[in-house]
Amino acid sequence: MDIPNTWAPLLVSAVRDAILYQENLLKGEALRDRSDDEEHLLQLSQFFEFIKEEYKEVEKAVGIPLEKIL
């Protein structure tokens, strides 16, 4: 998969938002299977670390520092 540099910041922020959403879901009590949701959060967190490393490789070309997206 080849993601255009112009979409890289959106990908970083989308995965970050997904993690925040999943964390908030886990705070609630209406979950059917908490272990599935915890596993999903773990996978999202691992993916986020990968995405951040990939973003650092194109950060200068994109022109937006990673810290500003986070």
C-alpha positions as CSV (number, residue, x, y, z in Angstrom):
1,M,0.0,0.0,0.0
2,D,1.3,3.4,-0.9
3,I,-0.2,6.3,1.0
4,P,0.3,9.8,-0.5
5,N,2.3,12.1,1.7
6,T,-0.6,14.6,1.7
7,W,-2.8,12.0,3.5
8,A,-0.2,10.9,6.0
9,P,-1.2,13.4,8.7
10,L,-4.8,12.3,8.3
11,L,-3.9,8.7,8.8
12,V,-1.9,9.5,12.0
13,S,-4.8,11.5,13.4
14,A,-7.4,9.0,12.4
15,V,-5.6,6.1,14.2
16,R,-5.0,8.4,17.2
17,D,-8.8,9.2,17.3
18,A,-9.6,5.5,17.0
19,I,-7.5,4.8,20.1
20,L,-9.2,7.6,22.1
21,Y,-12.6,6.3,21.0
22,Q,-11.8,2.8,22.0
23,E,-10.4,3.9,25.4
24,N,-13.6,5.7,26.1
25,L,-15.6,2.7,25.1
26,L,-13.7,0.6,27.6
27,K,-14.6,3.1,30.4
28,G,-18.3,2.3,29.8
29,E,-20.1,-0.6,31.2
30,A,-22.2,-1.5,28.2
31,L,-19.6,-3.7,26.5
32,R,-20.5,-7.3,25.6
33,D,-17.1,-8.7,25.4
34,R,-14.5,-6.5,27.1
35,S,-11.6,-8.8,26.2
36,D,-12.3,-8.4,22.4
37,D,-12.3,-4.6,22.9
38,E,-9.1,-4.7,24.9
39,E,-7.4,-6.8,22.2
40,H,-8.6,-4.3,19.6
41,L,-7.2,-1.4,21.6
42,L,-3.9,-3.3,21.9
43,Q,-3.7,-3.8,18.1
44,L,-4.6,-0.2,17.4
45,S,-1.9,1.0,19.8
46,Q,0.7,-1.2,18.0
47,F,-0.5,0.0,14.7
48,F,-0.2,3.6,15.9
49,E,3.4,3.1,16.9
50,F,4.1,1.7,13.4
51,I,2.3,4.6,11.7
52,K,4.2,7.2,13.7
53,E,7.5,5.6,12.7
54,E,6.4,5.6,9.0
55,Y,5.3,9.2,9.3
56,K,8.7,10.3,10.6
57,E,10.2,9.1,7.3
58,V,8.0,11.5,5.3
59,E,7.6,14.3,8.0
60,K,9.9,16.8,6.2
61,A,8.2,16.2,2.8
62,V,4.8,16.6,4.4
63,G,5.8,19.8,6.3
64,I,3.9,19.1,9.5
65,P,5.8,17.9,12.5
66,L,4.4,14.7,14.1
67,E,4.2,16.5,17.5
68,K,1.8,19.0,16.0
69,I,-0.6,16.2,14.8
70,L,-0.5,14.5,18.2
